[in-house]
Amino acid sequence: MRKLVYFIASTLDGFIAGPDGADPSGPDGFWPIPEDYVGHLIAEYPETLPGPARTALSVTAEGTRFDTVLEGRRSYEIGIEAGLTDAYPHLRHIVFSRTLGESPDPAVEVVAGDPVARVRELKDEEGKDIWLVGGAELAASLYSEIDRLVIKQSPLTIGAGIPLFSRKAAFDPQSWTLTDHTVLGSGVVFLTYDRAAND
């Protein structure tokens, strides 16, 4: 069965964006993008680079981990504001929104219904794993369905912002098993956790 993987960048204090929700790695962002971080993404997770970045970096590798990317409306609108109706044209792209209405791009599927039900359908399909890119509200609604966390932890604190899971997440303590880690010279750490089996 395919896994739902929350592959996300986080600060040391657990935030994925600043309080305004804007792209923290964009032109006016505060998030450092070290060269070794980009190199690790190209080598290990090339499919997670947006289309324009893949073009700029001459990345053509299909990738071996994901064939589908999921995001919420707010996360998707960051791309829209940058002029991208489909930031991941090399992946099956699904956006969850009750308010977006018709998709602005024929290649992007908009789902207004229950995210959990749709993700369960996707897991039953053949294919590679499913990448949950964000945001925090969608991650909160899919909390029980996430099989793996890959946290790209930056040596950065911001004090306040949008957490890994929005405050709408239910209180439901879960144990995770560290299954892989990569420490880069820049101080960025890639941490992979699989949901621990229930005892």
C-alpha positions in Angstrom: 0.0 0.0 0.0 1.2 3.5 -0.8 2.3 5.7 2.1 1.3 9.2 2.9 4.5 11.1 3.6 4.6 14.6 5.2 7.8 15.9 3.6 8.2 19.4 5.1 10.8 21.9 6.1 10.7 22.9 9.8 12.6 25.3 12.1 14.1 24.0 15.3 11.1 25.4 17.1 8.6 23.5 15.0 7.4 26.1 12.5 6.9 25.6 8.8 6.3 29.3 8.0 6.1 32.7 9.6 2.9 34.1 11.1 1.7 35.5 7.8 1.9 32.1 6.0 3.9 33.5 3.1 6.6 31.4 1.4 9.5 31.6 3.8 12.0 30.5 1.1 10.7 33.0 -1.5 12.5 36.2 -2.6 11.5 38.1 0.6 11.7 35.0 2.8 13.8 34.4 5.9 14.6 30.7 5.3 18.2 30.0 4.2 18.7 27.7 1.3 22.2 26.3 1.6 23.9 24.8 -1.4 24.3 21.3 0.2 20.5 21.3 1.0 19.7 21.9 -2.7 22.2 19.2 -3.7 20.7 16.7 -1.3 17.2 17.4 -2.7 18.5 16.9 -6.3 20.2 13.7 -5.4 17.5 12.1 -3.1 14.2 13.9 -3.7 14.3 15.5 -7.2 10.6 15.2 -7.7 10.0 17.6 -4.7 11.6 20.5 -6.5 9.0 22.8 -8.2 9.0 22.8 -12.0 10.8 26.2 -12.4 13.5 25.1 -10.0 13.9 21.8 -11.9 14.3 23.7 -15.1 16.8 26.2 -13.6 18.9 23.4 -12.1 18.6 21.2 -15.2 17.0 18.5 -13.1 15.3 15.8 -15.2 15.3 12.9 -12.8 11.8 11.5 -12.3 12.5 10.5 -8.7 11.8 7.2 -7.0 9.7 8.3 -4.0 6.6 10.2 -5.0 4.3 10.4 -8.0 1.5 12.4 -6.3 1.6 15.7 -4.4 -1.2 17.0 -2.1 -1.6 20.5 -0.7 -4.2 22.7 0.8 -5.6 25.9 -0.7 -3.4 28.3 1.2 -0.2 26.4 0.2 -1.5 26.2 -3.4 -2.2 29.9 -3.5 1.4 30.7 -2.8 2.2 29.2 -6.2 -0.8 31.0 -7.8 0.6 34.3 -6.5 3.9 33.5 -8.1 2.2 32.8 -11.4 2.2 29.0 -11.2 -1.1 27.2 -11.6 0.8 23.9 -11.3 4.1 24.1 -9.5 4.6 20.4 -9.9 3.7 19.5 -13.5 5.9 16.4 -13.2 3.6 14.9 -10.5 -0.1 14.2 -10.1 -1.2 17.3 -8.3 -4.2 17.4 -5.9 -5.4 20.4 -4.0 -7.9 20.2 -1.2 -10.2 23.2 -0.9 -13.9 23.8 -0.1 -13.8 27.3 -1.5 -11.5 27.2 -4.6 -14.2 25.9 -6.9 -13.0 25.1 -10.4 -9.3 24.2 -10.8 -7.3 27.0 -12.4 -5.2 24.4 -14.2 -6.6 21.3 -16.1 -3.7 19.2 -14.7 -4.6 20.1 -11.1 -7.4 18.1 -9.4 -9.4 20.1 -6.8 -11.1 18.1 -4.1 -13.8 19.7 -2.0 -14.7 16.6 -0.1 -13.2 14.8 2.8 -9.4 14.6 2.6 -9.2 11.4 4.6 -11.6 9.6 2.3 -9.7 10.8 -0.8 -6.3 9.9 0.7 -7.5 6.4 1.6 -8.6 6.0 -2.1 -5.1 7.1 -3.2 -3.4 4.7 -0.9 -5.3 1.8 -2.4 -4.1 2.7 -5.9 -0.9 1.4 -7.5 2.0 3.7 -7.6 4.7 5.5 -5.6 4.2 7.2 -2.3 2.1 10.3 -1.8 3.7 13.5 -0.8 1.9 15.9 1.5 3.6 19.2 0.9 1.4 21.2 3.3 0.0 23.2 4.7 -0.6 22.9 8.4 -4.4 22.7 8.3 -4.4 19.9 5.7 -1.7 18.1 7.7 -3.9 18.4 10.8 -6.9 17.0 9.0 -4.8 14.1 7.7 -2.9 13.5 11.0 -4.2 10.0 11.4 -3.4 9.1 7.8 0.3 10.2 7.8 2.5 7.1 7.6 5.9 8.8 7.5 7.4 12.2 8.4 10.4 13.5 6.6 11.4 16.7 8.4 14.0 18.9 6.8 15.0 20.7 10.0 16.8 23.9 9.5 19.2 25.4 12.2 16.8 28.3 12.6 14.3 29.5 15.2 11.7 32.1 14.5 9.7 32.3 17.8 6.3 32.3 16.3 4.6 31.1 13.1 2.6 28.3 11.6 3.4 25.0 13.3 3.9 21.6 11.7 0.2 20.8 12.4 -2.4 23.6 12.8 -4.0 24.1 16.2 -7.1 22.4 14.7 -5.4 19.0 15.1 -7.0 16.8 17.6 -5.0 15.9 20.7 -3.8 12.4 19.8 -0.3 11.4 21.0 1.5 9.2 18.4 4.9 7.5 18.6 7.3 7.6 15.7 10.4 5.5 15.0 13.4 7.3 13.6 14.3 5.2 10.5 16.8 7.4 8.7 18.7 10.7 9.2 21.2 12.8 7.1 23.2 15.6 8.6 24.4 18.2 6.2 27.4 20.4 6.7 25.2 23.5 6.7 23.4 22.2 9.8 20.3 21.1 8.0 19.1 17.6 9.2 16.8 15.3 7.2 14.9 13.2 9.8 12.7 10.3 8.6 10.2 8.9 11.1 7.8 6.1 10.5 4.6 5.8 12.5 5.2 3.3 15.2 3.1 0.1 15.2 0.4 0.0 17.8 1.2 -2.3 20.7 
